[in-house]
Amino acid sequence: QAYELCPADFISLESSHSHFLLVDDGTSIGSAALGSEITQRRHIEEFICARNKNHPSKISIPKVTLVLGGDHSILQTVLWALRDGRPIVLLPETKGAAQLIYEAVFEEGLEEGGSIVGCKDSELLRQIVVANEAFSGCPRKGKNVKRAVTFFSINKPFETKSLEDVLLDAMVDDLKTMP
């Protein structure tokens, strides 16, 4: 079973999304621009979720990356979030990046004989596994924080808490890790 993430021939807006932030970095057009917005989005997210230094007692906005499907650019987004000490929640049955990350982190899919050994994104997935393992040493990590990557199974809900609880745990963990 081979998994590949391929960029689209063209870029379209996701019809199930309600809001969009369009970014043009001026470096490329069309499908070549795929992923060029990631850095800008990351900076905006971190700005919105930063602790208010003038009023440290105010509760910050937690940041959790919820991965539903996704392509190659989502793998980079997840890696950066892990390196920033931010939690990730996967829904692996949605396929794409969510399934690849799940198999790499929870099923040792990158090990010899694993399901995703030959994947073209295996090096990025290896970095995600290492970043997830290093999460316990993250300078933002707080006391009683669970793990960086968690998941909710649509097909096996008895293996996980409810989706609401998984997301709530991740948000609380993110707030615990605030400096």
N, C-alpha and C positions, 0 to 999 in steps of 0.2 A: 504494500500500500504506500504509494508515494504522495507526499503533500507538497504542493508548490504554491507560492503566493505570487501572483502576476499583477503588475500594474495594468490598469485599464487603458484602452486605446484613447479614451477621452475621459474627462472628468465631469461628473454631473452631481448635482446636489441630492442628498439622501432624502427621499420623499417622506420617510417616517420621522424625520427631525423637524422640530418646530422653530428653531432659531439657528442662525448661521453667522459666523464671523468670517468674512472674506479677507484673505491676506494676499497681497501681491508684492513679492520681494523684488520683482523686476528682473530676475535672473533667467527665467525660462517661461515658456508658454505651453498650454495644452497638457498632455500627459507627462511631459518632461518636468512639469512643475509639481508633480505628485510628491508630497512629503516636504516641500519647501516651507510649508506653514508650521511645521512641528516646533521649531525653535521659538518662533514668535508666540505660538499658543502656550508653550511651556512657561515663558516669561510672564504672560498675562495671568495664567493660573497661579503661579507662585506669588505674584503681586496681590491678587485677590485673596489668597489664603494666608498671607503673611500675618504674623502677630503684630498687633498695634503697639509699637515701642513706647508711644506716649501714654498709653493706657493698657499696661500688660495684664491687668485683671479682667479685661474684656475677653470674652470667648472668641477665639478665632474660627474661621470657616474651615472645616476639615476638607481634605482633598483625597479622594479615592478614585483610582482608575478602574472603571468597570469595562471589561473586555467582552464584547459580543461580536463574534466573527472577527473580522479585521484582516488587513493585508500586511505587507512588509513594513509599512510605516508605523503600524501599531507596535510591532516588536521593538522598534527604537524608542517609542514613547514609553513602553513598559520598562525598558532598561533604564532610561533616565529617571523614571519615577522611583524605581527600586534604589538607584544610586542616591536619590534625594531623600531616601527613607520613607517613601510614601507607600501605603498599602495598595494591593492589586486584588480585585475580585474577578474571577473567570467564570464564564458560563460555557464550558467546553463543548456542549452539544450544538452550539451555534457555529461550529466549524472554524475554518480559517486560523487566524493567529491565536484565538482563545483555545482551540483544540491543540495546536502545536505547543503552546506554553504549558498547558495542562500535562501533556504527554512527557515533555521534557522535565518538568518539576516533580510531578507526582508518580509517573510511571517509568522513570528512567529511560525514556525513549531514545536518548542519545547514546546509551551504553551499547556495547557490542550486541548485535542482534535486535536492538530496539527498533521500534516502529518508525522512527524519523531519522535514522542514522544518515541516510543519503539525501536528506532535505537540503536544498540550496541555501537555506537560512540557518543551517546547523551551527555556524560559528556565533551568530547573534543569539541563538537559543542557549548555547553554552555560556555566554556572558550573562544571560538572564538567570540561569541556574546558579552561577557563581555569585551574582549580586544578591539573589534570594538567600543563599547560604550565609553571605556576609552581613545580612540585615541585622543579625544579633549584635554585630560590632559597630553598627551605624552610630555616628555621634548624636543623631537625633533620637535614637531608640530610648524609650522610657521604661519605667518599671512595669511589669506585668503585661507587656505587649506580646501578643501572640506571634504570628508569623507574617511575613510580608505578603506572600501570595496565598490566597484562599480561593475556594470555588464553591459554586452552587450547582448541583446536578439536577437538570430538568427531568431526566429519565430515572434517576435514583435519588429522589428527595429524602429517603430514609438515611442516606449516607451523610447528609449535611443538615444544618439548621435551615429554617426558612430563609428565603432570599432576603427578606426584611432584616432578619437577625444577623445574617452574614454581613450585609452592608452596614448595619448599625455597629457591629463589632469593629469593622474596619475603620469607620469614622471615629469611634472612641479611641481606637489604637492610634490613629493619626493625631488626635488631640493630645494624647499622652506623650507623643514623641516631640511635641513642640518645644523648642529651646526656651 
